[in-house]
């Protein structure tokens, strides 16, 4: 989790630093991309999936909470110990999913010159 968070922070910071200075539209596009990544992270937090017949974690790829099937019904509210770290890591995955392709394309363009 810490590696994903560190990679996302580094990628956003380095991508923001490499934007062309005179272009206001570049900065606005970058801001919209960051906002969309955070929205994607919110969506990843809301994902609930069935891991086994008796366990349903919430949050993907890093679970935040879980529900357990006991006595014929689902009982939720099992919060993981490092929940806030999982929340940050899910946001980081959302940012990485949107920024990495653009950063990779920029790296390929620069390496061809």
Steps between C-alpha positions, in 0.01 A plus 500: 500500500774744588673431169185575302444824693864607454490419127179701452640801688822489299317457168258787561778728624734422211221525241390835638856632495552400136198692368577781257510833683312737267199274444208564733301227326767243585466577869119491482510164320741367760267617778201333335704181465591509869134559593388210278762276661370588845144424385621165369660441841162571665344246268765243593425554867130429440560165324373200697590156372459143618835355605356177639151371577516659846708818451429818299777761514432862404762698313713386208795419469562576869203403720375751754226303676328165473168330558478145633216251447401371845178336612332537162562874449777739403652692788704799392714748679826311532744786451859413423772629728675710235182631338631851429809361333274284282288804411811694392626202302167465316511871411860450385398212273233724344759770434752251363243351264441838334842666514729206416396469131560871439832493683607193303402667170700810591801285588476322164480829309802643685706182456446501122648848460 
